[in-house]
Amino acid sequence: MGWSLRTLILTMVLVGCGGGASDVLPIGFVNQTQHSVADLWTIWRNAQESLARKVDLNPLQRSDPGALADLRPGDSRALHEAPHQIRVAAEPDVVSGILFGTTGVLRTDPTGLIACPQPCNVRYAAAFSKYDLHLTR
């Protein structure tokens, strides 16, 4: 739960920093989860603080032995970004049997991973965003 929550936080911040038409939308979330809006704001603020300190551009790949961290300095501009009607929706975890059968990775249920649709460069991830829909799962 902790890993997927951190990934969700970082994803939400990255989606919120995307710019574009979001400038005209009201600040806040379209919450389609069991989390309270207060929880989403807490997650958002924690993500802002994390991005202001440092950014790990290689967290998933580091699960492989020998993969190096790609840590970049933080950006204080993250502290001034706000979510503009980002839709946050739940997605069921992939079951351990399917995960093992398709990737060879053995995890117990709940796996903490969800199927990541194309054009993702990974098959499963802790969270994903569709920028054109302003959606985070």
Buried (B, 14 or more C-beta within 10 A) or exposed (E): EEBBBBBBBBBBBBBBBBEEEBEEBEEBBEBEBEBEEEBBBEBBEBBBBBBBEEBBEEBBEEEEEEEEEEEEEBBEEBEEBBBBEBBBEEBEBBEBEEBBEEBEEEBEEEBBBBBBEEEEEEBBBBBBBBEEEBBBB
